[in-house]
């Protein structure tokens, strides 16, 4: 029977410790987040950056919709004032 040995690089160790500390402080385990599975499958820093860019774009669209809704609500609110 052969045994497999894994070498943990300093970067992996740092990230692992940061995730553990975050979960300990907040009670939120980021390794269970839906994006975590997606990030595990990536094979390059550029791929990770693309994921973050997608999330940033989605958040920007969300913020813009919220701003439009606030303007519309203010207009309706003005009618009843």
C-alpha positions in Angstrom: 0.0 0.0 0.0 1.5 3.3 -1.0 0.9 6.5 0.9 0.5 9.9 -0.7 2.3 12.9 0.8 1.2 16.4 0.2 3.4 19.5 0.5 1.7 22.6 1.8 3.2 25.8 0.4 3.4 28.9 2.5 0.6 30.5 0.5 -1.7 27.6 1.0 -0.9 27.6 4.7 -1.6 31.3 4.9 -5.0 31.0 3.2 -6.0 28.0 5.2 -5.2 29.8 8.5 -7.0 33.0 7.3 -10.1 31.0 6.5 -10.0 29.2 9.8 -9.5 32.5 11.7 -12.4 34.2 9.7 -14.7 31.3 10.5 -13.7 31.4 14.2 -14.3 35.1 14.4 -17.5 35.4 12.4 -19.1 31.9 12.5 -19.1 31.9 8.7 -17.3 29.1 7.0 -16.3 30.5 3.6 -15.3 27.1 2.4 -19.0 26.3 2.3 -19.8 29.3 0.1 -21.0 28.5 -3.4 -18.1 30.4 -4.9 -15.6 28.3 -3.0 -16.3 25.2 -5.1 -15.9 27.3 -8.3 -12.6 28.8 -7.1 -11.2 25.3 -6.3 -11.5 24.3 -9.9 -9.6 27.2 -11.3 -6.1 26.7 -12.6 -4.5 30.1 -12.8 -4.4 33.5 -11.2 -6.0 35.0 -14.3 -9.0 32.6 -13.9 -9.4 33.8 -10.3 -9.3 37.4 -11.3 -12.0 36.7 -14.0 -14.3 35.3 -11.3 -13.7 38.4 -9.1 -14.4 40.6 -12.1 -17.7 38.8 -12.8 -18.7 39.3 -9.1 -17.8 42.9 -9.2 -19.8 43.5 -12.4 -22.8 41.7 -10.9 -22.6 43.8 -7.8 -22.3 47.0 -9.8 -25.5 46.1 -11.7 -27.2 45.4 -8.4 -26.2 48.8 -7.0 -27.4 50.6 -10.2 -30.8 48.9 -9.9 -31.0 49.9 -6.3 -30.2 53.5 -7.2 -33.0 53.5 -9.9 -35.5 52.1 -7.4 -34.6 54.8 -4.9 -35.1 57.6 -7.5 -38.5 56.0 -8.5 -39.5 55.7 -4.8 -38.5 59.3 -4.2 -40.7 60.4 -7.1 -43.7 58.5 -5.8 -43.0 59.7 -2.3 -43.1 63.3 -3.5 -46.6 62.8 -4.9 -47.9 61.9 -1.4 -46.1 64.7 0.4 
